[in-house]
Amino acid sequence: MYTYPARKSVRSATGKVKELTGRQNVGLSLESFLHRLNSVLRGWCAYFRPGVSNVAFCYLSHYTWMRVTGWIRRKHPGITWKQLRRRYYGGGGLPRRKRNCLTRQR
């Protein structure tokens, strides 16, 4: 018998991510923003780790990174996407940071 995270719990996790990546948190630094986001996501993922949760983790990971990208774009409205990628992503896909604040499940 397999146990999956309920749609309601996935919606609650995406709601928390949406709340944290909203317009009211644009003034935070990237470090403190990722620290807050990481604490929410780590708790949710630790709770649902024993079940069959790979699909839910992949969905939440994709949703979170799309919201983080939107947060970065709102934080710097006058900068082009190319400049944002160089500043935060180092030319790649994940934001650069001084220490690992947000870990991704593989």
N, C-alpha and C positions, 0 to 999 in steps of 0.2 A: 504494500500500500504506500503510495506516494503522497507527501504533503507539500502543497504549494502555498506561497503567500496569497492571501485573499486579495481580490481586486480592491477592496476597501482599504486594506493596509498599504497597497502600492499607491493608491490615490492619496492617502494621508502622507506618505513619504514624499511624493511629488509636490503635494501642497506645501510641505515644509520647505522644500527646495525652492519652490516658487516664492514663498514668503521671504526667504533669505536673500534671493537674487532680485528682489523688487527694487523699486526706485529709492526707497528710504535708506538703503544700505550702500548707495553709490559713494558716499563719502569715506567709507572704510578703506584701509590699505588692503592690498591683495593678500598679505600675510594674515591679517586678522580675519578677513573675509573667508579665506580658505580654512582657517582654524575653526570658525563657527560651523561652516558647512561640513567639515570633516567630522566633527563631533556628532552631528545628527546622522550622517550617513553610516558612520562606523557602528553606532548603536543599533540602527535598523538592520544593517547587514549581519551583525553578530547575533541578533535575535533570530533571524531567518536562515542562518547558515546551515543548521542541521537538516533542513528539508531540501527538496529539489527546487532550487531557486535560481538556477543559471539564467533562465530567460528573464526573470524579473530583475536580476542584477544587471544584465546587459541593457535592458530597457531603462532602468534607473541611471545607469552610467551614461548612456547616450543623452537622456533628458537633462541630466545634470550638466554635462559639458556644453550642451547647446545653451542652457540658461547662463552658465558662467561666461560664455562667449558674448551673449547679449548684455550681461552685466558690464563686461569690459568695454563694449561698444558704447553703452550709456555713460560710463565713467568718463570717456574721452570722445565727446560728440564731434569735435572738429578735426579729428585725426583720421587719416585714411586707413583702410583695412591692412594695407601693406606695412604701414608704420606700426600699427598695433601688433601685428604678427612679429615684427622684429623686436619690439619692446618687451612683450609678454611671452611670446611663444618661442623666441629664439629661432625663427624661421621654420619651426616644426609644428606639431599639433598640440602639445601640452604646455601649459604655462610654466615659465621658469620661476624658481623660488630659491631662497637661501638654504632652506632645509626642507625635507619632505613633509609637507603639511597634509597633502591629500594623496592617499594611495588608492590605486585602482585594483580591483579584483581581476585576476586572470584565471 
